[in-house]
Amino acid sequence: MFNGLKAQIFINDFLLNSKYMKLMHGIKIEVFGKDLEDNKINDAFDFLLPFDLLQNKVKIETEYFGPDPEIGIGEPITSYKTLITQQRLLTEFISFLRKMLSPSQKEDIVTNASKFMDEDCNAYIRFDKESLFKKELELTKGGNCFHVTISLAAYPKTIEKAREVVTQLFQ
């Protein structure tokens, strides 16, 4: 049987998970880093993902690209990617963003939602990499950034429905 505190925690968790349950299919986060940025990037992932990666079996995959002047890579670069599909972790991530983003940043995401979506109902949010190294969330339109792709559960799959989902997530 639940005592009062455990029951309240259970109810709060249930309500939180119910609120976001059908709004997302998954979240992919990717970033490119130079040779000496490995520790900074791993620390930034630890900050951005508000749960224990090992305990939750979330892996950050890396792919190394060596110098290749033919395609414009002058120095070694590493690609870091992770994919989150567990509903509880998706909820924790969005809750973390809602807590950490300023009201004006959330308003910017909601107001400009259709500019940061594709026809497959994926929303894109970019965070400045140098700011994340300082444990700050600063939205950016591109460049050297952590690229977050949110696969939205919008039914029917239209931009208008996807915009409604983004509003629910960030308002």
N, C-alpha and C positions, 0 to 999 in steps of 0.2 A: 504494500500500500504506500501511496505517496504521502509524505508529510507536507506541510504548507509551503515551505521554501522550495522543495523539489518539484512540487506541483506547479508552482509559479514559473520556475525555470523551464519546465517542460512546456507549459502553455506559451511562454514567450518565444522559445525556440520554434514551436509549431507554427505560431503566427508569423514569425519572421520568415521561415522557410515557405509557408503557404503563400505569402505575399509575392515572393520572387520565383516560386516553383516553376511555373510554366512560361516564364519570360525569356529564358536563355537555354540554348542547347550546349554551348561551350564558350570558352574564352581561350584565345591563343595570344601569347605574348612573345615578341621577338625583338632582338636588338643585335647590332653588329658592334664588335669591339676590337680594339687594337691589342697588340701583344701584351702590354703591361696593364691592361684594364681588367684582367680576369677577376681579381679579388673585389674590385669596386663593383663590377657587374653582379657578381654573386651576392654581395651585400645589398645591392639595390633590389635584386629579386627577393631576398629575405625580407626587406622592408615592404615591398609592394604586395607580397603574398602573405596575408596575416595568419598563416597557419604553418605548422611544421611540415616541410617538404618531405623529409624521409618518412615520418610517421604516416603521412597521407599518400605515400608512394607517388609523389609528383616528381617527375624527372625533368631536368633542364638538359636538353640535347644540344650538343655542340657540333659544329662542322667548321673545319679549318680550310681557309682559302689562302694559298701561298701567293707570293708576288707573281703577277701575270700582266706584263705591260700591254699585251694584245687586247685585253678587256679592261684596262685602266686600273688594275690593282697594283699599286706601287709597293705596298708593304703588306705583311701578313695580316689577315683579318679573320676573326672567328665569329660565326653566327651562333647565337644562343636562342633557343626556342623552348617553350613549354605549352602544353595543352591541358586545360582543366575541363573536365566534363562531369565530375561528381557534383550533384546538386547542392550539397551542403557547402562545398568549397566555393562554388559559384556565388552562393548567397553571402558567404563570409567576405569574398573579394569585393562584391558590390557594396556591402555594408561598410567595408573599410573605405572604399572610394567616397561614399556618401559622407562619411565622417571627416575625411581628410580634405576634400575639395571645399573651397569657399563657396558661399551662395552664388557669387557672380560666375564662378567656373561652372557650377552645375547649371545655372541659367544659360550660359553660353552653349553648353552641350545640348540642352533641350531646344533652345531657340534655333540653333544651326544644325540640328540632327540630320536633316535631309542632305546637307552638304557632305556629311561624313558617313554615308551609307552607299551600298551598292544594290543592284537589282536582286541579289540573293538575300537581302535583309541582314547583311552584316554591318555592324556599326564600328567605326574606327575612331580610336582615341589615341593621341600621341602625347607622351610625356617627355619633356626635355631630359636627356641623359645626364648632363652635368648637375641639374637640379636634383635628380633622383640619387645621385652620388652623395648629395648633402641631406638626403631624406626629406625632400620637399617635392610636392607634386605641382609641376608647372606645365600647363597645356601648351602645345606647340603645333604648328601646322605641318611640320616636316623637318627634314634635316637629321641631325644626330640625336636619335630619340629611341625610346621604348615604344614599340608599336603594339597596341592592344586591339585585337579584333574580337568583337562580341557577336556570336552567332545568335541572332534574336529569334525567338519563337513567336512569330507574327502569323496569325491565321485570319483571313487568307494572306498569302505572302505578297503583300503590297507595301510600297513605301509609306503610305498613310498609316497602315497598321503598325509598321515598324517604328514610325515616329511616335505613335501612342505608347509602344513598349518602352522606348527610350525615356519618354516623359514619366512613365510609372517608375522606372529604375532610378531616375535622378531628381525627381521632385519631392 
